[in-house]
């Protein structure tokens, strides 16, 4: 396995199937549970050490919340097209937020082990 930075997983809690699987596959993982009652630092144009260290992102925060949509848009802006972003959406969100999701890959269901493994392989191939 090649050397790479971390996978950033944005999710509602630190108990995510994706986090567990990625760790078992040997990836360093950082978990962000969202800004809570504060404003996410990147929305204030402040640095985010977790995002700066990431070479891939799994985004599971609820897109029905405006701040979460703004965070995803900022990720796309900061990371550019060469850092893979996977977004887990609720039913109907892939249509409602199609413009926001246009340059990321979308999972419309809880990702399976095989899908997370495929994402892991993509990350590894990008780092060779």
Buried (B, 14 or more C-beta within 10 A) or exposed (E): EEEBBBBBBBBEEEEBBBBEBBEEBEBEBBBBBBBEEEEBBBBEEEEBEBBEEBBBBBBBBBBEEEBBBBBBEBBBEBBEEEBBBBBBBEEEBBEEBEEBBEEBEBBBEEBEEEBBBEBBEBBBEBEE
